[in-house]
Amino acid sequence: MDMPVRNIANENARKAFSAILDVKENHPDAAKEYLSLVRGTDAFIHQCGLLQTLAFYLAKKKDHHHLLMEHMLEYLGPEYLPDCDRLKGYRRLIGRKDTELMLCTAKIRQYILWLKRYAEAMLDEK
């Protein structure tokens, strides 16, 4: 029996497209700010780390921060966004071993590239 070949880049692209489509269709008021935020997220993660970046987004009270955090946690898996509860998901991420957290960070950074590409294509009004 042949195992199906997984193309992680294609999976990232599909998930990112769906996330940006959600912003465009269901959160148009947050679209401009989301675009700006997602453009700087990879650098923020690189400088501060994934946990600190997510803690910053968790502390903010604006839609675009919460949307991006939800997209990032949801990307990691349903266990990181139980009942759409960002705080529970964040707590689960904090509880991971350093090596697991490093893997999550690498995955998120690759995913952010796709989110940024689609956000620039679909949310940029220029």
Buried (B, 14 or more C-beta within 10 A) or exposed (E): EEEEEEEEEEEBBEBBBEBBEEBBEEBEEBBEBBBEBBBEBBEBBEEEBBBEBBBEBBEEEEBBBBBBBBBBBBBBEEEBBEEEEBEBBBEBBEEBEEEEBEEBBEBBBBBBBBBBBBBBEBBEEE
